């Protein structure tokens, strides 16, 4: 088998894995929503179909670099992924997970703020914010341009920073779970987590809900560090009982009031 064909097959396999992972994770949390919050997604069927369509396109974009990395790791030793837990000190296992999450969060924060610049927002990021309100299916509902900005972060890090394959699996699991739960429209985590002291530094659905309501704040993915440091943290949002028409109407009023400012993440109350 030629190298090009082997890489292509690896990319296709990883695309399938990313797509199935998305369907299982979003589908599982959507089912939990149906059971725990009956009617929350009522009337959003067309939106959910659109979210799934964009997300599966994003899965292909994420799968290509992941497939190249997977082939390179297994066949050429290109990356700094290691399989023997004794190749590095044991304390590096949890620390590597935190390092990867922090660096991923850093990239996400600054690229997300860039996505809220008026022109970029209109061209790309508006696809994600068209989910009004977002659902558990919206985690990967990105325009291809936005998907590209996120698809190369973890694949690039594995060439630079050593990580055990198991720790990498933890990073990818956290990425998937937080991406879905941050958009699902209710708090799946215990109140003690998101409303307590730890919640002052971690992002959950309540924090990200505020971003989808006001646009110009709460840009982080996992941690509130950059939002707090840069003055873009606007605290926790409210789900307001989630009557969808009211949520949409209030958002429309906000967008009409702030115009392009909302699109670039700098509405009247929340400068970016």
C-alpha positions as CSV (number, residue, x, y, z in Angstrom):
1,X,0.0,0.0,0.0
2,X,1.3,3.4,-0.9
3,X,2.0,6.0,1.8
4,X,-0.5,8.4,0.3
5,X,-3.3,5.7,0.3
6,X,-2.4,4.7,3.9
7,X,-2.6,8.4,5.0
8,X,-5.9,8.8,3.2
9,X,-7.4,5.7,4.8
10,X,-6.2,6.9,8.2
11,X,-7.8,10.3,7.6
12,X,-11.1,8.6,6.6
13,X,-11.0,6.3,9.7
14,X,-10.4,9.3,12.0
15,X,-13.2,11.2,10.3
16,X,-15.5,8.3,11.0
17,X,-14.3,8.2,14.6
18,X,-14.8,11.9,15.2
19,X,-18.2,11.8,13.6
20,X,-19.4,8.8,15.6
21,X,-18.0,10.3,18.8
22,X,-20.0,13.5,18.1
23,X,-23.2,11.5,17.4
24,X,-22.8,9.4,20.5
25,X,-21.9,12.3,22.8
26,X,-24.4,14.8,21.5
27,X,-27.1,12.1,21.1
28,X,-26.5,10.8,24.7
29,X,-26.8,14.3,26.2
30,X,-29.8,15.1,24.0
31,X,-31.4,12.0,25.3
32,X,-30.6,13.0,28.9
33,X,-32.2,16.4,28.1
34,X,-35.3,14.7,26.9
35,X,-35.5,12.7,30.1
36,X,-34.5,15.4,32.6
37,X,-35.8,18.5,30.8
38,X,-38.9,17.3,28.8
39,X,-39.8,19.7,26.0
40,X,-36.6,21.8,26.3
41,X,-35.8,21.3,22.6
42,X,-39.5,21.4,21.4
43,X,-39.9,23.2,18.2
44,X,-36.2,23.1,17.4
45,X,-36.2,20.1,15.0
46,X,-35.1,22.1,11.9
47,X,-32.3,23.8,13.9
48,X,-31.1,20.5,15.2
49,X,-30.9,19.0,11.7
50,X,-28.9,22.0,10.7
51,X,-26.6,21.6,13.7
52,X,-26.0,17.9,12.9
53,X,-25.2,18.7,9.2
54,X,-22.6,21.4,10.1
55,X,-21.2,19.2,12.8
56,X,-20.6,16.3,10.5
57,X,-18.8,18.6,8.0
58,X,-16.7,19.7,10.9
59,X,-16.0,16.1,11.8
60,X,-14.4,15.6,8.4
61,X,-12.2,18.7,8.9
62,X,-11.1,17.5,12.4
63,X,-10.6,14.0,11.1
64,X,-8.0,14.8,8.4
65,X,-5.2,16.2,10.6
66,X,-6.0,13.6,13.3
67,X,-5.7,10.9,10.7
68,X,-2.3,12.2,9.5
69,X,-1.1,12.4,13.1
70,X,-2.3,8.9,13.9
71,X,-0.5,7.5,10.8
72,X,2.7,9.4,11.5
73,X,2.7,8.3,15.2
74,X,2.2,4.6,14.4
75,X,4.4,4.4,11.3
76,X,7.1,7.1,11.5
77,X,7.3,8.1,15.2
78,X,6.6,11.7,14.2
79,X,4.9,12.8,17.4
80,X,5.8,12.9,21.1
81,X,2.9,10.6,22.0
82,X,4.2,7.7,24.1
83,X,2.6,4.4,25.1
84,X,4.7,3.1,27.9
85,X,3.6,4.9,31.1
86,X,7.2,4.6,32.5
87,X,8.7,6.6,29.7
88,X,8.0,9.8,31.7
89,X,7.6,10.6,35.4
90,X,4.2,9.5,36.7
91,X,3.5,13.1,37.9
92,X,3.6,14.2,34.2
93,X,0.4,12.2,33.4
94,X,-2.1,14.5,35.2
95,X,0.1,17.6,34.6
96,X,0.2,16.9,30.8
97,X,-3.6,16.8,30.7
98,X,-3.8,20.2,32.5
99,X,-1.1,21.7,30.2
100,X,-2.9,20.5,27.0
101,X,-6.3,21.8,28.3
102,X,-4.8,25.2,29.3
103,X,-3.1,25.6,25.9
104,X,-6.2,24.5,24.0
105,X,-8.3,26.9,26.1
106,X,-5.8,29.7,25.4
107,X,-6.0,29.2,21.7
108,X,-9.8,28.9,21.8
109,X,-10.2,32.1,23.8
110,X,-8.2,34.2,21.4
111,X,-9.4,32.6,18.2
112,X,-13.0,32.9,19.5
113,X,-12.5,36.6,20.2
114,X,-11.2,37.0,16.7
115,X,-14.2,35.2,15.4
116,X,-16.4,37.9,16.9
117,X,-14.8,40.6,14.7
118,X,-17.6,41.9,12.4
119,X,-16.4,40.5,9.1
120,X,-15.2,37.2,10.4
121,X,-18.4,36.8,12.4
122,X,-20.6,37.4,9.3
123,X,-18.6,35.0,7.2
124,X,-18.0,32.2,9.6
125,X,-19.0,32.4,13.3
126,X,-22.6,33.4,12.6
127,X,-23.2,29.7,11.6
128,X,-22.6,28.7,15.2
129,X,-24.6,31.5,16.7
130,X,-27.5,30.7,14.4
131,X,-28.3,28.1,17.0
132,X,-30.8,30.2,19.1
133,X,-30.9,28.7,21.7
134,X,-28.0,26.2,21.3
135,X,-28.7,22.5,21.9
136,X,-26.6,19.5,22.8
137,X,-26.2,19.0,19.0
138,X,-24.5,22.4,18.5
139,X,-21.1,21.5,19.9
140,X,-19.5,21.2,16.5
141,X,-21.9,23.2,14.4
142,X,-19.2,25.4,12.8
143,X,-18.5,26.9,9.5
144,X,-15.5,25.2,7.8
145,X,-13.3,28.2,8.5
146,X,-14.1,28.0,12.2
147,X,-13.6,24.3,12.2
148,X,-10.2,24.7,10.6
149,X,-9.1,27.1,13.4
150,X,-9.8,24.3,16.0
151,X,-8.8,21.2,14.0
152,X,-5.0,21.7,14.2
153,X,-4.6,22.6,17.9
154,X,-4.3,19.2,19.5
155,X,-2.5,17.6,16.5
156,X,0.1,20.4,16.7
157,X,0.6,20.0,20.4
158,X,1.4,16.3,20.1
159,X,4.4,17.3,18.0
160,X,5.6,19.7,20.7
161,X,4.7,18.4,24.2
162,X,5.0,14.7,25.3
163,X,1.8,13.0,26.3
164,X,0.8,9.5,27.1
165,X,-1.8,8.0,24.8
166,X,-4.1,7.5,27.8
167,X,-3.7,11.1,28.9
168,X,-4.5,12.2,25.3
169,X,-7.7,10.2,25.4
170,X,-8.6,12.1,28.6
171,X,-8.0,15.4,26.9
172,X,-10.2,14.4,23.9
173,X,-12.9,13.2,26.3
174,X,-12.9,16.4,28.3
175,X,-13.0,18.4,25.0
176,X,-16.0,16.4,23.7
177,X,-18.0,16.4,27.0
178,X,-17.4,20.1,27.7
179,X,-18.2,21.1,24.1
180,X,-21.6,19.3,24.3
181,X,-22.6,20.2,27.9
182,X,-21.7,23.8,27.5
183,X,-24.4,24.1,24.8
184,X,-27.2,21.9,26.1
185,X,-29.3,24.6,27.8
186,X,-29.2,23.3,31.4
187,X,-26.7,22.3,34.0
188,X,-25.9,18.6,34.0
189,X,-23.2,19.1,36.7
190,X,-24.0,19.5,40.4
191,X,-24.7,23.0,41.6
192,X,-21.8,22.7,44.0
193,X,-19.5,22.5,41.0
194,X,-20.7,25.4,38.8
195,X,-22.0,27.7,41.6
196,X,-19.3,27.1,44.2
197,X,-15.7,28.3,44.4
198,X,-14.5,25.9,41.7
199,X,-17.1,27.3,39.4
200,X,-15.4,30.7,39.6
201,X,-12.7,29.2,37.4
202,X,-14.4,26.4,35.4
203,X,-16.8,26.9,32.5
204,X,-20.1,25.1,32.3
205,X,-23.4,25.7,30.5
206,X,-24.4,28.6,32.7
207,X,-21.2,30.5,31.8
208,X,-21.4,29.8,28.1
209,X,-25.1,30.5,28.0
210,X,-24.3,34.1,28.8
211,X,-22.0,34.2,25.7
212,X,-24.8,33.1,23.5
213,X,-27.1,35.7,25.0
214,X,-24.8,38.7,24.9
215,X,-22.0,37.8,22.4
216,X,-19.3,40.1,23.8
217,X,-18.3,38.1,26.8
218,X,-17.4,34.7,28.2
219,X,-15.2,33.5,25.3
220,X,-13.4,30.6,27.1
221,X,-13.9,26.9,26.6
222,X,-12.7,25.1,29.8
223,X,-11.5,27.8,32.2
224,X,-12.4,31.4,33.1
225,X,-8.8,32.4,33.4
226,X,-8.5,34.5,30.2
227,X,-12.0,35.9,30.5
228,X,-11.2,37.1,34.0
229,X,-7.7,38.4,33.1
230,X,-8.9,40.3,30.1
231,X,-12.1,41.7,31.6
232,X,-14.5,39.7,29.4
233,X,-16.0,37.5,32.1
234,X,-19.7,38.4,32.7
235,X,-20.5,35.8,35.2
236,X,-23.2,33.1,34.8
237,X,-26.2,33.3,32.5
238,X,-29.7,32.4,33.2
239,X,-31.7,29.8,31.3
240,X,-34.9,31.7,32.2
241,X,-37.1,28.6,32.1
242,X,-36.1,28.4,28.4
243,X,-39.4,29.5,26.7
244,X,-37.7,29.6,23.3
245,X,-39.7,32.4,21.8
246,X,-38.7,34.7,24.7
247,X,-35.1,33.7,24.4
248,X,-35.0,34.4,20.7
249,X,-37.0,37.7,21.0
250,X,-34.7,39.0,23.7
251,X,-31.6,38.1,21.6
252,X,-33.1,39.8,18.6
253,X,-33.7,43.0,20.6
254,X,-30.1,42.8,21.8
255,X,-28.8,42.5,18.3
256,X,-31.0,45.3,17.0
257,X,-29.8,47.5,19.8
258,X,-26.1,46.9,19.4
259,X,-25.9,46.1,15.7
260,X,-22.4,45.2,14.5
261,X,-21.1,45.7,18.0
262,X,-22.8,42.4,19.0
263,X,-21.2,40.6,16.1
264,X,-17.7,41.7,17.0
265,X,-18.2,40.9,20.7
266,X,-18.4,44.5,21.9
267,X,-22.0,45.2,22.7
268,X,-22.9,48.2,24.8
269,X,-22.2,46.5,28.1
270,X,-19.4,44.1,27.3
271,X,-16.3,45.3,25.4
272,X,-14.0,42.7,24.0
